Amino acid sequence: MRTHPRTRWTAPVLAVTAVLLASAAVPASAATTTALGSPQVVPIPDSQVRWYANDSTFPYLPNATGTANLTFWVDGVNYRSTGQTLDTMSPVNPTTAVLSAGPKGSFDGNGAWLFQAVRDPEDPSGAIYGFYHAEDHIFADGVTGYEYNSTGLAVSTDDGVTWTKEGQIIGTPQPQTAQNGGHEINSVVYDPINKRWLGIGHGIAYASTDPGAAPGTWKGWDGSAFTVSMPSTSTDAGKTKPLSSLGSNISDCDLTWNTYLGKFVLVYKNWGDNTHVYMKTSTDGITWGAATTLLTAAAGKTVGYPQLIGTSSSVAGQQATLVYEQWPSTTGRNRDMVERTVQFTTG
């Protein structure tokens, strides 16, 4: 995955649950400031994904009974573990990958990277909808070394132990000539105000009003509305447009719904900038406010795949956790996973 070398502090994630649920939404017009806690390297359970801390943003959510949390470790294949906090995850269970690449030549034939998992919006203990980055490296001209990216949907009814692939939800036809490209979502949440799924990929917004986020129900933003059917045809491939308040310079990004702010929060990087993480907020997911700098990397460090985690990787509140990958490593892995508390304040 080349959005970056596929790229993620101190408070336990479950410990903030009561704070998040008790937080009252603030007026939409209030200014937002943030305070970061000290950085802390996250211990990663041993698995087949040994070289990376994580090669993507990753799903984190309560289990079906609310007694622990689920985390998925991601590098083209996906492993599952459980624990009370991100810092206390047990060894992966099952020991085999729970989601892997599809057949060679398929849209996900060269890897599947779960970047988000969300419970059924109508049943908090029900099915999990897993959204994954998909890669296809096989082109008609036989040239290698390139990847074509899209987004797939998988569904789990047993707390992420097994997954059923539903198909491609975002994509555009692969060209005959090998090249890097494609259309994809980088992050997706359920929009509780408009009762729809909302995703953003490289500044372009996508939405589905189907509760199950099914393939064939997604539309891309055309500059003024969601009208471009996804996956697109060759004719429609160029009709999607970045949101004017985001632009097309966004690389890694993560979208959450913030119950304290009553807004969407987007944390992201810009193409070519591996030392800063920026943040914007929006009341509707379409019109975004001015950017603020959430994080500047320490001297000699680069960062990638930033995301916010609260009660889950899609919902946060007044206190959350910023998680990101950082280079060079201090753990013997290719990279470190670092976490820092984030405190939101309005006024």
Buried (B, 14 or more C-beta within 10 A) or exposed (E): BEBBBBBBBEBBBBEBBEBBEEBEEBEEEEEBEBEBBEBBBBEBBEBEBEEBBBBBBBBBBBBBEEEBBBBBBBBBBBBBBBBBBBBBBEEBBEEEBBBBBBEEEBBBBBBBBBBBBBBBBEEEEEBBBBBBBBBBBBBEEEEEEBBBBBBBBBBBBEBBEBBEBBBBBBBBBBBEEBBEBBBBBBBBBBBEEEEBBBBBBBBBBBBBBEBBBBBEBBBBBBEEEBEBBBBBEEEBBEBBBBBEBBEEBBBBBBBBBBBBBBBBBBBBBBEEBBBBBBBBBBBEBBEBBEBEEBBEBEEEBBBBBBBBBBBBBBBBBBBBBBBBBBBEBEEEBBBBBBBBBBBBEBE
